Amino acid sequence: MPQLRVAVVGAGIAGLAFAAALRRARIDCHVYEQAERLTEVGAGVQVAPNASRLLHRLSLRERLSASAVAPQAIEMRRWDDGGLLQRVPLGGLCDRRFGAPYYTLHRADLHSGLLSLVPPDRVHLGARLVAVSQGADEARLHLADGTTVAADLVVGADGIHSVAREQIVTDEPRFSGQTIYRGLVPAEQVPFLLDEPRVRLWLGPDRHVVCYPVSAGRQVSFGATVSASDWREESWVARGEVAELAAAYEGWHPDVVRLIGAARRVSRWALHDRDSADRLSSGRVAVIGDAAHPMLPFQAQGANQAIEDAVVLALCLAEAGPGGLDAALHRYEQIRLPRTTRIQRQSRSNAETFHLADGDAQRRRDVSARTTSGLDQHEWLFGYDAERATTTSRSA
Ligand SMILES: Cc1cc2nc3c(=O)[nH]c(=O)nc-3n(C[C@H](O)[C@H](O)[C@H](O)COP(=O)(O)OP(=O)(O)OC[C@H]3O[C@@H](n4cnc5c(N)ncnc54)[C@H](O)[C@@H]3O)c2cc1C
């Protein structure tokens, strides 16, 4: 039987997770990545049970448990006095309820784990996509060096500024008006955060901070959001000013001030998303991850959703076989769109509720946060099994 020729654009979390899931399904693919080298960039990433179960099944359980931390809870606190607003228990409780752990880890550990599942000769570096064309029989990647690559299917995993997406939707990224400073500090410099591994958030007017341990507990990763209309860069390596950041959080809870004070280097990142698309494929081109549904990071689900996309699309392709491309892409879209649209919207809405000024609306938010502590409210998100959802869609 002829093999499906699959060309993936982008070797980020989405592209590598997809290549790994395809490989497990015995479908070959080639990944084209613009970077000349895959370096260790970024800071922390939270991986919830909805994605950790998929990573475990891709054989990354051992690697993840060696490099990740399993926090005992997510805690939200007030910006000034640190009063507890909400505690979501994680640890063993989460693992037992959802059958998979909640992890916090360095993005590079997740990335290198996924990369280890893809044969090196299938990842082409220094290959920047400039355009995609497609006809009835095949699609083509047009790379910046003038070469073209023919494939039966092009999967764009090329992030928020996706070139592949242009085949499917005409839209632009939307600047949220917020930027985030990100940094890593050695754990021994913030002993006051180490009593119990936790994801900690402090919410205040116009800004919030999140931090959690990564690298098997050796470092603490943090992200501090501020409103800013003058900063439009998006890069894992753009340098921010530590002094500017410290000034933005003056007067906050002493734990926040000491955490920021311990940072020697921060990166600064303008936060963009896009409106939800009503399709994820057109002809022989499909998109996954941020290319499909870029979202604000306020629900910590962008990478999780990229992993879900990757596994679902690979399963749909494997089950449909080389002759069933249209049906497979249609099924992928049907399974993924309702869920990713909901999470994109929720992430936008968190951008509002996290940053309320002190007053009536903030007090209502805090009452509601206290009454929704626990894991029940996360059932739809963490309890979801993307592989089971795909199998169920087949029987339906
Ligand atoms: C501050 C912040 C915190 C976050 N925290 C979390 C979190 O805790 N949990 C979570 O799940 N998500 C989180 N996210 C979101 C998560 O980082 C993204 O959703 C995820 O990285 C998307 O992966 P991706 O592979 O789709 O895209 P990317 O990571 O953007 O990867 C795209 C890849 O494609 C390559 N590429 C781009 N254009 C081209 C081209 N033209 N040709 C060839 N290659 C190309 C790029 O070089 C890159 O390697 C966060 C995001 C931010 C900004």
The ligand as an ORCA input file, in Angstrom:
! r2SCAN-3c Opt
* xyz 0 1
  C       4.539     33.104     28.773
  C       3.957     31.815     28.281
  C       3.709     30.795     29.211
  C       3.146     29.591     28.777
  N       2.895     28.605     29.679
  C       2.298     27.461     29.258
  C       2.023     26.397     30.181
  O       2.342     26.472     31.375
  N       1.399     25.281     29.703
  C       1.039     25.153     28.395
  O       0.464     24.125     28.006
  N       1.323     26.141     27.499
  C       1.940     27.272     27.900
  N       2.223     28.249     27.011
  C       1.871     28.057     25.600
  C       2.872     27.192     24.896
  O       4.181     27.673     25.099
  C       2.556     27.170     23.404
  O       1.188     26.924     23.221
  C       3.342     26.077     22.732
  O       4.721     26.329     22.861
  C       2.947     25.993     21.266
  O       3.766     25.053     20.637
  P       3.830     25.014     19.059
  O       4.773     23.908     18.749
  O       2.465     24.999     18.494
  O       4.425     26.414     18.640
  P       5.907     27.015     18.879
  O       6.418     26.630     20.219
  O       5.806     28.467     18.545
  O       6.778     26.275     17.806
  C       6.710     26.597     16.442
  C       7.962     26.061     15.768
  O       7.844     26.311     14.371
  C       9.015     26.949     13.908
  N       8.617     27.802     12.776
  C       7.885     28.940     12.834
  N       7.716     29.463     11.611
  C       8.374     28.629     10.753
  C       8.574     28.640      9.340
  N       8.071     29.612      8.589
  N       9.288     27.642      8.785
  C       9.797     26.614      9.568
  N       9.667     26.589     10.918
  C       8.934     27.571     11.489
  C       9.537     27.734     15.097
  O      10.905     28.024     14.982
  C       9.226     26.770     16.236
  O      10.245     25.818     16.430
  C       2.816     29.438     27.400
  C       3.091     30.454     26.489
  C       3.662     31.640     26.926
  C       3.924     32.720     25.934
*
